[in-house]
Amino acid sequence: MNTVGIKMRQYKIKRGYDPDINTLISDYFGADGDIESGITFDVDGIGKIDMKKDKKVLTVDIEPPKKVSGDFNIIKKWNEFLYDATGKTTKERKKDFGKVK
């Protein structure tokens, strides 16, 4: 993973929830790879994404694009992906923010 990322976040995966994140990434963003060893892909409007799953934590490092898109639907799509990947709503993820060590 890129350790000099601009926006690194860690998301806890809900207890008892075990999604197939590789399939979710493929379905939402058309990228293939192995989430356990780390995957990198680009998403219009978000940028370059480095993502890795370690046990029950999803680590996401985003490098924003040089050209910003005006399409705000990508934010909704990203939040839907995070919900499907973690089993937690935006409010639950916000509450957890900063708790992962």
N, CA, C and O atoms as a GROMACS GRO file, in nm:
protein
  404
    1MET      N    1   0.083  -0.119   0.000
    1MET     CA    2   0.000   0.000   0.000
    1MET      C    3   0.087   0.124   0.000
    1MET      O    4   0.199   0.124   0.052
    2ASN      N    5   0.036   0.226  -0.058
    2ASN     CA    6   0.106   0.353  -0.064
    2ASN      C    7   0.100   0.420   0.073
    2ASN      O    8  -0.008   0.455   0.120
    3THR      N    9   0.215   0.438   0.137
    3THR     CA   10   0.216   0.496   0.270
    3THR      C   11   0.218   0.648   0.267
    3THR      O   12   0.204   0.712   0.371
    4VAL      N   13   0.234   0.707   0.150
    4VAL     CA   14   0.234   0.852   0.139
    4VAL      C   15   0.101   0.901   0.084
    4VAL      O   16   0.094   1.010   0.027
    5GLY      N   17  -0.003   0.823   0.100
    5GLY     CA   18  -0.134   0.859   0.048
    5GLY      C   19  -0.187   0.986   0.109
    5GLY      O   20  -0.148   1.024   0.220
    6ILE      N   21  -0.275   1.048   0.038
    6ILE     CA   22  -0.329   1.175   0.083
    6ILE      C   23  -0.443   1.154   0.182
    6ILE      O   24  -0.459   1.234   0.275
    7LYS      N   25  -0.522   1.050   0.164
    7LYS     CA   26  -0.639   1.032   0.249
    7LYS      C   27  -0.654   0.885   0.284
    7LYS      O   28  -0.724   0.811   0.216
    8MET      N   29  -0.588   0.842   0.392
    8MET     CA   30  -0.596   0.702   0.433
    8MET      C   31  -0.701   0.689   0.542
    8MET      O   32  -0.705   0.766   0.638
    9ARG      N   33  -0.785   0.588   0.525
    9ARG     CA   34  -0.888   0.560   0.624
    9ARG      C   35  -0.890   0.412   0.652
    9ARG      O   36  -0.856   0.330   0.566
   10GLN      N   37  -0.932   0.378   0.772
   10GLN     CA   38  -0.952   0.240   0.809
   10GLN      C   39  -1.097   0.223   0.852
   10GLN      O   40  -1.148   0.299   0.934
   11TYR      N   41  -1.161   0.122   0.796
   11TYR     CA   42  -1.301   0.095   0.825
   11TYR      C   43  -1.313  -0.043   0.888
   11TYR      O   44  -1.268  -0.143   0.831
   12LYS      N   45  -1.375  -0.048   1.006
   12LYS     CA   46  -1.400  -0.177   1.070
   12LYS      C   47  -1.516  -0.245   0.998
   12LYS      O   48  -1.613  -0.180   0.958
   13ILE      N   49  -1.504  -0.376   0.981
   13ILE     CA   50  -1.612  -0.455   0.922
   13ILE      C   51  -1.698  -0.506   1.037
   13ILE      O   52  -1.647  -0.558   1.136
   14LYS      N   53  -1.828  -0.490   1.021
   14LYS     CA   54  -1.924  -0.526   1.125
   14LYS      C   55  -1.905  -0.671   1.171
   14LYS      O   56  -1.882  -0.761   1.091
   15ARG      N   57  -1.915  -0.690   1.301
   15ARG     CA   58  -1.900  -0.824   1.360
   15ARG      C   59  -1.999  -0.921   1.297
   15ARG      O   60  -2.118  -0.891   1.285
   16GLY      N   61  -1.949  -1.037   1.258
   16GLY     CA   62  -2.034  -1.140   1.198
   16GLY      C   63  -2.063  -1.119   1.050
   16GLY      O   64  -2.128  -1.202   0.987
   17TYR      N   65  -2.015  -1.009   0.994
   17TYR     CA   66  -2.038  -0.976   0.853
   17TYR      C   67  -1.915  -1.018   0.773
   17TYR      O   68  -1.804  -0.979   0.808
   18ASP      N   69  -1.934  -1.096   0.668
   18ASP     CA   70  -1.820  -1.146   0.590
   18ASP      C   71  -1.849  -1.133   0.440
   18ASP      O   72  -1.879  -1.233   0.374
   19PRO      N   73  -1.839  -1.011   0.387
   19PRO     CA   74  -1.868  -0.990   0.244
   19PRO      C   75  -1.754  -1.037   0.155
   19PRO      O   76  -1.640  -1.048   0.200
   20ASP      N   77  -1.785  -1.063   0.030
   20ASP     CA   78  -1.683  -1.093  -0.070
   20ASP      C   79  -1.643  -0.959  -0.132
   20ASP      O   80  -1.701  -0.915  -0.231
   21ILE      N   81  -1.544  -0.896  -0.074
   21ILE     CA   82  -1.505  -0.761  -0.115
   21ILE      C   83  -1.447  -0.760  -0.256
   21ILE      O   84  -1.464  -0.663  -0.329
   22ASN      N   85  -1.378  -0.867  -0.296
   22ASN     CA   86  -1.327  -0.875  -0.434
   22ASN      C   87  -1.442  -0.863  -0.534
   22ASN      O   88  -1.431  -0.791  -0.633
   23THR      N   89  -1.552  -0.934  -0.508
   23THR     CA   90  -1.668  -0.928  -0.596
   23THR      C   91  -1.732  -0.790  -0.593
   23THR      O   92  -1.774  -0.739  -0.696
   24LEU      N   93  -1.740  -0.730  -0.474
   24LEU     CA   94  -1.798  -0.595  -0.463
   24LEU      C   95  -1.718  -0.493  -0.544
   24LEU      O   96  -1.776  -0.410  -0.613
   25ILE      N   97  -1.585  -0.500  -0.536
   25ILE     CA   98  -1.500  -0.408  -0.612
   25ILE      C   99  -1.522  -0.428  -0.761
   25ILE      O  100  -1.530  -0.331  -0.837
   26SER      N  101  -1.531  -0.552  -0.803
   26SER     CA  102  -1.555  -0.583  -0.944
   26SER      C  103  -1.692  -0.530  -0.988
   26SER      O  104  -1.704  -0.469  -1.094
   27ASP      N  105  -1.796  -0.553  -0.906
   27ASP     CA  106  -1.931  -0.509  -0.941
   27ASP      C  107  -1.945  -0.357  -0.944
   27ASP      O  108  -2.006  -0.302  -1.035
   28TYR      N  109  -1.889  -0.290  -0.844
   28TYR     CA  110  -1.902  -0.144  -0.835
   28TYR      C  111  -1.809  -0.068  -0.928
   28TYR      O  112  -1.848   0.031  -0.989
   29PHE      N  113  -1.683  -0.115  -0.940
   29PHE     CA  114  -1.582  -0.036  -1.009
   29PHE      C  115  -1.515  -0.107  -1.126
   29PHE      O  116  -1.431  -0.047  -1.194
   30GLY      N  117  -1.549  -0.233  -1.151
   30GLY     CA  118  -1.493  -0.306  -1.265
   30GLY      C  119  -1.346  -0.340  -1.251
   30GLY      O  120  -1.278  -0.362  -1.351
   31ALA      N  121  -1.296  -0.344  -1.127
   31ALA     CA  122  -1.154  -0.375  -1.104
   31ALA      C  123  -1.142  -0.516  -1.046
   31ALA      O  124  -1.229  -0.561  -0.971
   32ASP      N  125  -1.035  -0.583  -1.081
   32ASP     CA  126  -1.010  -0.718  -1.031
   32ASP      C  127  -0.880  -0.721  -0.953
   32ASP      O  128  -0.787  -0.646  -0.982
   33GLY      N  129  -0.874  -0.809  -0.854
   33GLY     CA  130  -0.753  -0.825  -0.775
   33GLY      C  131  -0.784  -0.904  -0.650
   33GLY      O  132  -0.890  -0.964  -0.637
   34ASP      N  133  -0.688  -0.903  -0.558
   34ASP     CA  134  -0.703  -0.976  -0.432
   34ASP      C  135  -0.695  -0.877  -0.316
   34ASP      O  136  -0.588  -0.821  -0.289
   35ILE      N  137  -0.805  -0.857  -0.249
   35ILE     CA  138  -0.815  -0.759  -0.141
   35ILE      C  139  -0.724  -0.795  -0.023
   35ILE      O  140  -0.679  -0.707   0.050
   36GLU      N  141  -0.696  -0.925  -0.005
   36GLU     CA  142  -0.611  -0.969   0.106
   36GLU      C  143  -0.465  -0.924   0.087
   36GLU      O  144  -0.398  -0.890   0.184
   37SER      N  145  -0.417  -0.924  -0.037
   37SER     CA  146  -0.280  -0.881  -0.062
   37SER      C  147  -0.273  -0.735  -0.104
   37SER      O  148  -0.165  -0.677  -0.113
   38GLY      N  149  -0.388  -0.674  -0.131
   38GLY     CA  150  -0.395  -0.534  -0.169
   38GLY      C  151  -0.430  -0.518  -0.316
   38GLY      O  152  -0.382  -0.593  -0.400
   39ILE      N  153  -0.513  -0.421  -0.344
   39ILE     CA  154  -0.557  -0.395  -0.481
   39ILE      C  155  -0.552  -0.244  -0.506
   39ILE      O  156  -0.582  -0.165  -0.417
   40THR      N  157  -0.515  -0.206  -0.626
   40THR     CA  158  -0.510  -0.066  -0.666
   40THR      C  159  -0.593  -0.050  -0.792
   40THR      O  160  -0.580  -0.128  -0.886
   41PHE      N  161  -0.679   0.053  -0.793
   41PHE     CA  162  -0.761   0.080  -0.911
   41PHE      C  163  -0.798   0.228  -0.913
   41PHE      O  164  -0.790   0.296  -0.811
   42ASP      N  165  -0.839   0.276  -1.030
   42ASP     CA  166  -0.880   0.416  -1.047
   42ASP      C  167  -1.031   0.425  -1.062
   42ASP      O  168  -1.094   0.340  -1.125
   43VAL      N  169  -1.086   0.530  -1.002
   43VAL     CA  170  -1.230   0.556  -1.014
   43VAL      C  171  -1.247   0.703  -1.052
   43VAL      O  172  -1.198   0.792  -0.983
   44ASP      N  173  -1.318   0.728  -1.162
   44ASP     CA  174  -1.344   0.866  -1.204
   44ASP      C  175  -1.415   0.941  -1.092
   44ASP      O  176  -1.514   0.892  -1.037
   45GLY      N  177  -1.364   1.058  -1.059
   45GLY     CA  178  -1.425   1.141  -0.956
   45GLY      C  179  -1.371   1.115  -0.817
   45GLY      O  180  -1.390   1.198  -0.728
   46ILE      N  181  -1.305   1.001  -0.796
   46ILE     CA  182  -1.247   0.971  -0.665
   46ILE      C  183  -1.095   0.973  -0.673
   46ILE      O  184  -1.028   1.035  -0.590
   47GLY      N  185  -1.040   0.904  -0.773
   47GLY     CA  186  -0.895   0.901  -0.792
   47GLY      C  187  -0.840   0.761  -0.784
   47GLY      O  188  -0.911   0.663  -0.808
   48LYS      N  189  -0.711   0.752  -0.751
   48LYS     CA  190  -0.642   0.624  -0.739
   48LYS      C  191  -0.668   0.569  -0.599
   48LYS      O  192  -0.643   0.636  -0.499
   49ILE      N  193  -0.717   0.446  -0.594
   49ILE     CA  194  -0.753   0.384  -0.467
   49ILE      C  195  -0.664   0.263  -0.442
   49ILE      O  196  -0.657   0.172  -0.525
   50ASP      N  197  -0.597   0.261  -0.328
   50ASP     CA  198  -0.524   0.144  -0.278
   50ASP      C  199  -0.608   0.089  -0.164
   50ASP      O  200  -0.644   0.162  -0.072
   51MET      N  201  -0.641  -0.040  -0.170
   51MET     CA  202  -0.728  -0.098  -0.070
   51MET      C  203  -0.675  -0.234  -0.028
   51MET      O  204  -0.629  -0.312  -0.111
   52LYS      N  205  -0.683  -0.262   0.102
   52LYS     CA  206  -0.638  -0.390   0.155
   52LYS      C  207  -0.723  -0.427   0.275
   52LYS      O  208  -0.761  -0.342   0.356
   53LYS      N  209  -0.753  -0.556   0.286
   53LYS     CA  210  -0.829  -0.607   0.400
   53LYS      C  211  -0.734  -0.686   0.489
   53LYS      O  212  -0.664  -0.776   0.442
   54ASP      N  213  -0.733  -0.653   0.617
   54ASP     CA  214  -0.654  -0.724   0.715
   54ASP      C  215  -0.746  -0.762   0.829
   54ASP      O  216  -0.786  -0.677   0.909
   55LYS      N  217  -0.780  -0.889   0.837
   55LYS     CA  218  -0.875  -0.941   0.934
   55LYS      C  219  -1.009  -0.870   0.917
   55LYS      O  220  -1.075  -0.888   0.815
   56LYS      N  221  -1.050  -0.791   1.015
   56LYS     CA  222  -1.181  -0.724   1.009
   56LYS      C  223  -1.168  -0.574   0.986
   56LYS      O  224  -1.255  -0.497   1.026
   57VAL      N  225  -1.058  -0.531   0.922
   57VAL     CA  226  -1.034  -0.390   0.894
   57VAL      C  227  -1.004  -0.372   0.745
   57VAL      O  228  -0.920  -0.442   0.689
   58LEU      N  229  -1.074  -0.279   0.684
   58LEU     CA  230  -1.052  -0.244   0.545
   58LEU      C  231  -0.976  -0.111   0.543
   58LEU      O  232  -1.027  -0.009   0.587
   59THR      N  233  -0.852  -0.114   0.491
   59THR     CA  234  -0.771   0.006   0.483
   59THR      C  235  -0.778   0.060   0.341
   59THR      O  236  -0.753  -0.011   0.244
   60VAL      N  237  -0.813   0.189   0.331
   60VAL     CA  238  -0.832   0.254   0.201
   60VAL      C  239  -0.745   0.379   0.196
   60VAL      O  240  -0.751   0.464   0.285
   61ASP      N  241  -0.665   0.388   0.092
   61ASP     CA  242  -0.577   0.503   0.070
   61ASP      C  243  -0.615   0.564  -0.064
   61ASP      O  244  -0.609   0.496  -0.167
   62ILE      N  245  -0.655   0.689  -0.064
   62ILE     CA  246  -0.702   0.754  -0.187
   62ILE      C  247  -0.609   0.869  -0.225
   62ILE      O  248  -0.577   0.955  -0.143
   63GLU      N  249  -0.569   0.868  -0.351
   63GLU     CA  250  -0.495   0.980  -0.408
   63GLU      C  251  -0.592   1.050  -0.503
   63GLU      O  252  -0.624   0.997  -0.609
   64PRO      N  253  -0.637   1.171  -0.466
   64PRO     CA  254  -0.739   1.240  -0.547
   64PRO      C  255  -0.692   1.264  -0.691
   64PRO      O  256  -0.573   1.274  -0.718
   65PRO      N  257  -0.789   1.275  -0.783
   65PRO     CA  258  -0.754   1.300  -0.924
   65PRO      C  259  -0.705   1.443  -0.942
   65PRO      O  260  -0.737   1.532  -0.863
   66LYS      N  261  -0.629   1.463  -1.047
   66LYS     CA  262  -0.581   1.598  -1.078
   66LYS      C  263  -0.695   1.686  -1.127
   66LYS      O  264  -0.698   1.807  -1.100
   67LYS      N  265  -0.790   1.625  -1.201
   67LYS     CA  266  -0.906   1.697  -1.252
   67LYS      C  267  -1.030   1.650  -1.175
   67LYS      O  268  -1.063   1.531  -1.175
   68VAL      N  269  -1.097   1.743  -1.110
   68VAL     CA  270  -1.214   1.710  -1.028
   68VAL      C  271  -1.339   1.703  -1.116
   68VAL      O  272  -1.363   1.790  -1.200
   69SER      N  273  -1.417   1.598  -1.095
   69SER     CA  274  -1.541   1.578  -1.169
   69SER      C  275  -1.656   1.646  -1.094
   69SER      O  276  -1.653   1.654  -0.971
   70GLY      N  277  -1.754   1.693  -1.166
   70GLY     CA  278  -1.871   1.755  -1.105
   70GLY      C  279  -1.983   1.657  -1.081
   70GLY      O  280  -2.092   1.697  -1.040
   71ASP      N  281  -1.959   1.528  -1.104
   71ASP     CA  282  -2.062   1.426  -1.088
   71ASP      C  283  -2.063   1.377  -0.943
   71ASP      O  284  -1.973   1.304  -0.901
   72PHE      N  285  -2.166   1.417  -0.869
   72PHE     CA  286  -2.174   1.380  -0.728
   72PHE      C  287  -2.235   1.242  -0.706
   72PHE      O  288  -2.242   1.195  -0.593
   73ASN      N  289  -2.280   1.176  -0.814
   73ASN     CA  290  -2.333   1.041  -0.801
   73ASN      C  291  -2.226   0.943  -0.755
   73ASN      O  292  -2.258   0.839  -0.696
   74ILE      N  293  -2.099   0.974  -0.782
   74ILE     CA  294  -1.991   0.886  -0.742
   74ILE      C  295  -1.982   0.878  -0.590
   74ILE      O  296  -1.943   0.775  -0.536
   75ILE      N  297  -2.018   0.985  -0.520
   75ILE     CA  298  -2.015   0.985  -0.374
   75ILE      C  299  -2.119   0.886  -0.320
   75ILE      O  300  -2.092   0.811  -0.227
   76LYS      N  301  -2.237   0.888  -0.381
   76LYS     CA  302  -2.342   0.794  -0.341
   76LYS      C  303  -2.296   0.650  -0.369
   76LYS      O  304  -2.314   0.562  -0.285
   77LYS      N  305  -2.238   0.629  -0.485
   77LYS     CA  306  -2.189   0.496  -0.522
   77LYS      C  307  -2.081   0.450  -0.425
   77LYS      O  308  -2.081   0.334  -0.382
   78TRP      N  309  -1.988   0.539  -0.388
   78TRP     CA  310  -1.880   0.506  -0.295
   78TRP      C  311  -1.938   0.470  -0.158
   78TRP      O  312  -1.895   0.372  -0.097
   79ASN      N  313  -2.035   0.547  -0.110
   79ASN     CA  314  -2.097   0.517   0.020
   79ASN      C  315  -2.173   0.385   0.017
   79ASN      O  316  -2.173   0.311   0.115
   80GLU      N  317  -2.239   0.354  -0.095
   80GLU     CA  318  -2.307   0.226  -0.108
   80GLU      C  319  -2.206   0.111  -0.107
   80GLU      O  320  -2.231   0.007  -0.045
   81PHE      N  321  -2.094   0.130  -0.175
   81PHE     CA  322  -1.989   0.028  -0.173
   81PHE      C  323  -1.938   0.006  -0.030
   81PHE      O  324  -1.927  -0.108   0.014
   82LEU      N  325  -1.908   0.114   0.042
   82LEU     CA  326  -1.858   0.101   0.179
   82LEU      C  327  -1.960   0.033   0.269
   82LEU      O  328  -1.922  -0.045   0.357
   83TYR      N  329  -2.089   0.061   0.249
   83TYR     CA  330  -2.192  -0.007   0.327
   83TYR      C  331  -2.191  -0.158   0.299
   83TYR      O  332  -2.194  -0.239   0.391
   84ASP      N  333  -2.185  -0.193   0.170
   84ASP     CA  334  -2.183  -0.334   0.133
   84ASP      C  335  -2.054  -0.404   0.179
   84ASP      O  336  -2.056  -0.522   0.212
   85ALA      N  337  -1.942  -0.331   0.181
   85ALA     CA  338  -1.813  -0.389   0.218
   85ALA      C  339  -1.796  -0.403   0.369
   85ALA      O  340  -1.728  -0.495   0.416
   86THR      N  341  -1.857  -0.311   0.447
   86THR     CA  342  -1.836  -0.312   0.592
   86THR      C  343  -1.960  -0.353   0.671
   86THR      O  344  -1.949  -0.393   0.787
   87GLY      N  345  -2.077  -0.344   0.609
   87GLY     CA  346  -2.201  -0.373   0.680
   87GLY      C  347  -2.244  -0.259   0.770
   87GLY      O  348  -2.336  -0.275   0.851
   88LYS      N  349  -2.178  -0.144   0.758
   88LYS     CA  350  -2.208  -0.029   0.844
   88LYS      C  351  -2.254   0.091   0.762
   88LYS      O  352  -2.206   0.116   0.652
   89THR      N  353  -2.350   0.162   0.818
   89THR     CA  354  -2.400   0.284   0.754
   89THR      C  355  -2.297   0.395   0.765
   89THR      O  356  -2.197   0.382   0.837
   90THR      N  357  -2.321   0.504   0.696
   90THR     CA  358  -2.232   0.620   0.703
   90THR      C  359  -2.220   0.668   0.847
   90THR      O  360  -2.111   0.700   0.894
   91LYS      N  361  -2.331   0.673   0.916
   91LYS     CA  362  -2.332   0.719   1.055
   91LYS      C  363  -2.249   0.626   1.144
   91LYS      O  364  -2.173   0.673   1.230
   92GLU      N  365  -2.262   0.495   1.126
   92GLU     CA  366  -2.184   0.399   1.204
   92GLU      C  367  -2.036   0.410   1.172
   92GLU      O  368  -1.952   0.401   1.262
   93ARG      N  369  -2.002   0.429   1.043
   93ARG     CA  370  -1.861   0.443   1.005
   93ARG      C  371  -1.802   0.570   1.065
   93ARG      O  372  -1.687   0.570   1.108
   94LYS      N  373  -1.879   0.677   1.068
   94LYS     CA  374  -1.832   0.804   1.125
   94LYS      C  375  -1.805   0.786   1.274
   94LYS      O  376  -1.706   0.837   1.326
   95LYS      N  377  -1.892   0.713   1.342
   95LYS     CA  378  -1.876   0.688   1.486
   95LYS      C  379  -1.747   0.610   1.512
   95LYS      O  380  -1.677   0.635   1.610
   96ASP      N  381  -1.716   0.514   1.424
   96ASP     CA  382  -1.595   0.431   1.438
   96ASP      C  383  -1.468   0.505   1.398
   96ASP      O  384  -1.359   0.465   1.438
   97PHE      N  385  -1.481   0.612   1.320
   97PHE     CA  386  -1.364   0.680   1.265
   97PHE      C  387  -1.269   0.720   1.379
   97PHE      O  388  -1.310   0.785   1.475
   98GLY      N  389  -1.146   0.681   1.365
   98GLY     CA  390  -1.046   0.715   1.465
   98GLY      C  391  -1.028   0.610   1.572
   98GLY      O  392  -0.931   0.617   1.647
   99LYS      N  393  -1.118   0.512   1.581
   99LYS     CA  394  -1.108   0.409   1.683
   99LYS      C  395  -1.013   0.296   1.642
   99LYS      O  396  -0.959   0.227   1.729
  100VAL      N  397  -0.991   0.276   1.512
  100VAL     CA  398  -0.908   0.166   1.464
  100VAL      C  399  -0.761   0.202   1.485
  100VAL      O  400  -0.715   0.310   1.446
  101LYS      N  401  -0.689   0.112   1.547
  101LYS     CA  402  -0.545   0.135   1.572
  101LYS      C  403  -0.463   0.038   1.490
  101LYS      O  404  -0.340   0.040   1.496
   0.00000   0.00000   0.00000
